Amino acid sequence: MAESSGSGPGMTIDELAWHAQLPVRTIREYHTMRLLPPPERRGRVGFYHPGHVQRLELIARLQRRGYSLAGIRDLLQAWAAGANLTSLLGVDAGQAGLDEIPLRLTRAELSERLPALAGPSLRRACAVGLIQPEGEDFLVRSPALLALVADGTAAGVPVSEMLDLADALRSQLSSVADAIADLIAGRLLPTLQHAHNADDLVPLLQRGRLLLLQGAASTLADRLAAALMRRSDDTDRGTALRAAIEQIRVGAVSDSAGNIRHPAAR
């Protein structure tokens, strides 16, 4: 996704609104929510470029898929932090849908993204699988998880607690992966071999991998929202927490034809 470019004369906000078929006030709102990069300033006038049009088109597509503006902002910020946007959105239905491309970082680049990783915390990050040493560099299997740990520490959570979270996530998912592997090796493969359909294993695994990733993401999102709702009753800031949860919900339902409907429209 292209960002704004300073080449060319550019467009005023009124011209951008005409191209995007949006009210000017909506574009200003997107600026306030940090959904749209700032324009190129020439004196007191801001000029927009094709990258801004592409960003507005992306926002519109995500809204049609049921994402709230707050959710879209979070996705764009995660992408800017180093996560792959295509993998975050799961828009590629191929083998890599919802998965991430591992990221190789130098020690300096890793320190820039997560300054709290030094000494014992760096060794712990390796132990829990957040990063993997490769010569003088580090391989990050999940750039999104690294960004999550960085966001948590930047918000004031001790890095040790964020690494505990990464460790718990890896441990729990390892147990789930073992159960799935037992099912595939113990049930699926013998059944295919008995029916002389062993060639079907690869396409089944490809489709199953994608469905598992999507299902796990949706289930975790729902369980997290439910857990936060329960905890909102135990804090004096429960009202703010519940309001924040409602803002980041997908907030839409799709029918069997793929039409997106918001609850108020049903």
Summary of the structure (lengths in Angstrom):
residues: 266
radius of gyration: 22.0
end to end distance: 33.4
largest distance: 74.4
contacts: 694
relative contact order: 0.08
helix: 61%
strand: 9%
